[in-house]
């Protein structure tokens, strides 16, 4: 799921990249997410989108493991 563009950010012509740190569990589900940077008006939309995602789990020694991954979401004005 792509993030929706917040109305307030559109009105103010705010674009940019939001950096997130996302904890992915052994099933590939998001278990935690934190915005590390980017325009404040875009952060909530980025977090809401990433909570809907499902990842392929990381594998270590043939077994799925829980990991933190960095994610960048770019918002560009239409």
MDTraj code that builds the backbone (N, CA, C; nanometers):
import mdtraj as md
import numpy as np

residues = "UNK UNK UNK UNK UNK UNK UNK UNK UNK UNK UNK UNK UNK UNK UNK UNK UNK UNK UNK UNK UNK UNK UNK UNK UNK UNK UNK UNK UNK UNK UNK UNK UNK UNK UNK UNK UNK UNK UNK UNK UNK UNK UNK UNK UNK UNK UNK UNK UNK UNK UNK UNK UNK UNK UNK UNK UNK UNK UNK UNK UNK UNK UNK UNK UNK UNK UNK UNK UNK UNK UNK UNK UNK UNK UNK UNK UNK UNK".split()
xyz = np.array([
    [0.0839, -0.1180, 0.0000],
    [0.0000, 0.0000, 0.0000],
    [0.0884, 0.1242, 0.0000],
    [0.0631, 0.2136, -0.0927],
    [0.1349, 0.3399, -0.0985],
    [0.0726, 0.4377, -0.0001],
    [0.1531, 0.5275, 0.0539],
    [0.0973, 0.6244, 0.1477],
    [0.0089, 0.7253, 0.0773],
    [-0.0980, 0.7656, 0.1453],
    [-0.1792, 0.8743, 0.0940],
    [-0.1072, 1.0059, 0.1203],
    [-0.1304, 1.1039, 0.0352],
    [-0.0656, 1.2335, 0.0533],
    [-0.1521, 1.3174, 0.1460],
    [-0.1006, 1.3581, 0.2593],
    [-0.1795, 1.4380, 0.3532],
    [-0.2262, 1.5697, 0.2901],
    [-0.3514, 1.6047, 0.3102],
    [-0.4100, 1.7257, 0.2522],
    [-0.3312, 1.8506, 0.2932],
    [-0.2955, 1.8594, 0.4205],
    [-0.2216, 1.9767, 0.4692],
    [-0.0865, 1.9896, 0.3991],
    [-0.0211, 1.8766, 0.3736],
    [0.1074, 1.8807, 0.3025],
    [0.0876, 1.9244, 0.1574],
    [-0.0208, 1.8791, 0.0955],
    [-0.0504, 1.9227, -0.0416],
    [-0.0752, 2.0733, -0.0458],
    [-0.1580, 2.1223, 0.0471],
    [-0.1899, 2.2657, 0.0514],
    [-0.0644, 2.3504, 0.0666],
    [0.0295, 2.3014, 0.1460],
    [0.1526, 2.3753, 0.1731],
    [0.2668, 2.3390, 0.0785],
    [0.2361, 2.2556, -0.0217],
    [0.3339, 2.2155, -0.1238],
    [0.4592, 2.1537, -0.0610],
    [0.4369, 2.0637, 0.0340],
    [0.5471, 1.9967, 0.1028],
    [0.5712, 1.8600, 0.0400],
    [0.6925, 1.8365, -0.0025],
    [0.7351, 1.7081, -0.0573],
    [0.8615, 1.6673, 0.0165],
    [0.9012, 1.5426, 0.0004],
    [1.0249, 1.4988, 0.0626],
    [1.0252, 1.3502, 0.0890],
    [1.1296, 1.3055, 0.1539],
    [1.1477, 1.1649, 0.1845],
    [1.1412, 1.1447, 0.3349],
    [1.0629, 1.0453, 0.3747],
    [1.0523, 1.0092, 0.5163],
    [1.1340, 0.8823, 0.5380],
    [1.2217, 0.8858, 0.6363],
    [1.2999, 0.7661, 0.6699],
    [1.2367, 0.6993, 0.7916],
    [1.2203, 0.5686, 0.7802],
    [1.1579, 0.4890, 0.8851],
    [1.2499, 0.3757, 0.9264],
    [1.2354, 0.3342, 1.0503],
    [1.2981, 0.2128, 1.0992],
    [1.1839, 0.1188, 1.1340],
    [1.1836, 0.0005, 1.0718],
    [1.0706, -0.0916, 1.0812],
    [1.1176, -0.2259, 1.1360],
    [1.0488, -0.2745, 1.2393],
    [1.0787, -0.4069, 1.2945],
    [0.9878, -0.5086, 1.2258],
    [1.0506, -0.6078, 1.1629],
    [0.9795, -0.7129, 1.0901],
    [0.9979, -0.8442, 1.1661],
    [0.8861, -0.9115, 1.1967],
    [0.8957, -1.0366, 1.2738],
    [0.9227, -1.1563, 1.1838],
    [0.9268, -1.2743, 1.2421],
    [0.9635, -1.3959, 1.1689],
    [0.8615, -1.4348, 1.0622],
    [0.7404, -1.3793, 1.0706],
    [0.6407, -1.4083, 0.9673],
    [0.6409, -1.3036, 0.8563],
    [0.7174, -1.1945, 0.8755],
    [0.7216, -1.0868, 0.7773],
    [0.6291, -0.9714, 0.8116],
    [0.5581, -0.9812, 0.9242],
    [0.4661, -0.8753, 0.9657],
    [0.5423, -0.7621, 1.0337],
    [0.4908, -0.6412, 1.0194],
    [0.5483, -0.5253, 1.0874],
    [0.5066, -0.5294, 1.2339],
    [0.6039, -0.5196, 1.3231],
    [0.5770, -0.5232, 1.4671],
    [0.6039, -0.3899, 1.5351],
    [0.6813, -0.3034, 1.4697],
    [0.7071, -0.1705, 1.5233],
    [0.7568, -0.0839, 1.4088],
    [0.7358, 0.0450, 1.4195],
    [0.7840, 0.1363, 1.3169],
    [0.8035, 0.2734, 1.3799],
    [0.9145, 0.3370, 1.3425],
    [0.9505, 0.4672, 1.3968],
    [0.9960, 0.5562, 1.2819],
    [0.9437, 0.6791, 1.2786],
    [0.9914, 0.7763, 1.1800],
    [1.1185, 0.8405, 1.2334],
    [1.2248, 0.8353, 1.1531],
    [1.3537, 0.8909, 1.1936],
    [1.3775, 1.0305, 1.1383],
    [1.3145, 1.0612, 1.0261],
    [1.3361, 1.1913, 0.9651],
    [1.2428, 1.2150, 0.8498],
    [1.2467, 1.3369, 0.8002],
    [1.1601, 1.3767, 0.6908],
    [1.0617, 1.4819, 0.7380],
    [0.9919, 1.5430, 0.6435],
    [0.8957, 1.6474, 0.6791],
    [0.7902, 1.5956, 0.7771],
    [0.7677, 1.6705, 0.8832],
    [0.6766, 1.6241, 0.9884],
    [0.5347, 1.6005, 0.9377],
    [0.4887, 1.6780, 0.8403],
    [0.3530, 1.6592, 0.7883],
    [0.3377, 1.5304, 0.7073],
    [0.4483, 1.4659, 0.6734],
    [0.4425, 1.3428, 0.5935],
    [0.4663, 1.2166, 0.6762],
    [0.5162, 1.2329, 0.7962],
    [0.5561, 1.1166, 0.8762],
    [0.4402, 1.0240, 0.9123],
    [0.3274, 1.0783, 0.9562],
    [0.2143, 0.9928, 0.9944],
    [0.1632, 0.9107, 0.8764],
    [0.1590, 0.9721, 0.7581],
    [0.1139, 0.8987, 0.6390],
    [0.2108, 0.7861, 0.6047],
    [0.3389, 0.8114, 0.6196],
    [0.4389, 0.7081, 0.5922],
    [0.4241, 0.5923, 0.6913],
    [0.4076, 0.6247, 0.8186],
    [0.3911, 0.5201, 0.9201],
    [0.2627, 0.4399, 0.8966],
    [0.1546, 0.5082, 0.8643],
    [0.0278, 0.4381, 0.8394],
    [0.0417, 0.3406, 0.7231],
    [0.1151, 0.3802, 0.6203],
    [0.1327, 0.2922, 0.5042],
    [0.2162, 0.1700, 0.5389],
    [0.3292, 0.1912, 0.6079],
    [0.4192, 0.0793, 0.6343],
    [0.3551, -0.0242, 0.7269],
    [0.2637, 0.0182, 0.8132],
    [0.1945, -0.0775, 0.9002],
    [0.1078, -0.1749, 0.8208],
    [0.0752, -0.1399, 0.6971],
    [-0.0057, -0.2265, 0.6111],
    [0.0788, -0.3242, 0.5291],
    [0.2075, -0.3063, 0.5283],
    [0.2964, -0.3867, 0.4452],
    [0.3243, -0.5221, 0.5077],
    [0.3666, -0.6135, 0.4216],
    [0.4142, -0.7443, 0.4656],
    [0.5460, -0.7703, 0.3930],
    [0.6466, -0.8064, 0.4687],
    [0.7809, -0.8287, 0.4152],
    [0.8100, -0.9779, 0.4043],
    [0.9063, -1.0131, 0.3231],
    [0.9639, -1.1470, 0.3295],
    [1.0534, -1.1484, 0.4527],
    [1.0384, -1.2473, 0.5394],
    [1.1204, -1.2472, 0.6606],
    [1.2685, -1.2658, 0.6284],
    [1.3511, -1.2076, 0.7137],
    [1.4958, -1.2284, 0.7021],
    [1.5277, -1.3711, 0.7451],
    [1.6293, -1.4273, 0.6847],
    [1.6693, -1.5652, 0.7139],
    [1.8125, -1.5659, 0.7663],
    [1.8332, -1.6380, 0.8748],
    [1.9671, -1.6571, 0.9291],
    [1.9832, -1.8043, 0.9614],
    [2.0834, -1.8653, 0.9024],
    [2.1100, -2.0075, 0.9235],
    [1.9872, -2.0932, 0.8915],
    [1.9169, -2.0532, 0.7856],
    [1.8016, -2.1299, 0.7392],
    [1.6723, -2.1054, 0.8155],
    [1.6747, -2.0153, 0.9137],
    [1.5549, -1.9893, 0.9943],
    [1.5160, -1.8423, 0.9841],
    [1.3852, -1.8143, 0.9805],
    [1.3430, -1.6737, 0.9800],
    [1.3756, -1.6076, 1.1135],
    [1.4156, -1.4814, 1.1054],
    [1.4505, -1.4062, 1.2267],
    [1.3819, -1.2690, 1.2232],
    [1.3677, -1.2106, 1.3408],
    [1.3149, -1.0756, 1.3532],
    [1.4287, -0.9773, 1.3280],
    [1.4014, -0.8723, 1.2497],
    [1.5042, -0.7734, 1.2176],
    [1.4433, -0.6336, 1.2110],
    [1.5285, -0.5350, 1.2266],
    [1.4940, -0.3958, 1.1995],
    [1.5464, -0.3633, 1.0602],
    [1.4640, -0.2980, 0.9782],
    [1.5050, -0.2575, 0.8436],
    [1.4765, -0.1089, 0.8242],
    [1.5615, -0.0466, 0.7458],
    [1.5408, 0.0931, 0.7100],
    [1.4549, 0.1021, 0.5859],
    [1.3606, 0.1963, 0.5866],
    [1.2710, 0.2173, 0.4729],
    [1.2674, 0.3660, 0.4432],
    [1.2774, 0.4008, 0.3155],
    [1.2631, 0.5391, 0.2710],
    [1.1369, 0.5500, 0.1860],
    [1.0496, 0.6435, 0.2208],
    [0.9289, 0.6682, 0.1423],
    [0.9340, 0.8102, 0.0879],
    [0.9296, 0.8222, -0.0450],
    [0.9374, 0.9523, -0.1106],
    [0.7971, 1.0022, -0.1438],
    [0.7715, 1.1241, -0.1061],
    [0.6465, 1.1921, -0.1388],
    [0.6795, 1.3004, -0.2420],
    [0.6160, 1.2909, -0.3594],
    [0.6359, 1.3916, -0.4633],
    [0.5012, 1.4555, -0.4943],
    [0.5031, 1.5841, -0.5143],
    [0.3795, 1.6557, -0.5420],
    [0.3262, 1.6198, -0.6801],
    [0.1943, 1.6078, -0.6901],
    [0.1358, 1.5776, -0.8224],
    [0.1469, 1.6938, -0.9180],
])
top = md.Topology()
chain = top.add_chain()
for i, resn in enumerate(residues, 1):
    res = top.add_residue(resn, chain, resSeq=i)
    for name in ("N", "CA", "C"):
        top.add_atom(name, md.element.get_by_symbol(name[0]), res)
traj = md.Trajectory(xyz[None], top)
